[in-house]
Amino acid sequence: MGPTVLSAKQIEKILPHRYPFLLVDRVIALNLEESEIIAIKNVTVNEPFFQGHFPGAPIMPGVLLLEALAQAGGILVHQKGYQKKIAVLLNVSNAKFRKPVIPGDVLHLHAKGVHISRNGGKIEAKALIGGEQLAVEAMLSFALIDKDQL
């Protein structure tokens, strides 16, 4: 799977999210020159959303898959030099859900910066189950706001 580049503790210093809404467990690859990141989300049966989505046939909600991708993108933006800013999601386009995500899956969250500036940008993102099977892909647009505005 690859070595840990950023641990859960390091991610908590970057993202404002906390359990149960912190959806990135660790980062295994980070290439700032290419504006690419690969993060991991271990999907467990204990996730709170599985209680109601759906009883007896648990599936990770699509909006949470998109949120996990946005969080991976937020880490990338932070590491690109915007430490005093927070990326906030503005738009999701061309989202395609290819395969359901269930308890036990390990998601590889890939995000590539298409455009990143001091005001915001766009990220091309996809989640792969086990690093191989495409679960979701989307284009994410974000704004950068000062951390003290949250």
Protein Blocks (a to p, Z undefined) as FASTA:
>chain_A
ZZafbdfklmmmmpmcdcfkbcbfbdfbdcfklopacddddddfklmklmmmcghiacdd
fklmmmmmmmmmmmmmmmnopambccddfbdchiacfbdcdehiacddddddfbdcfkbc
cddddddehhlacfbdcddddddddfklZZ
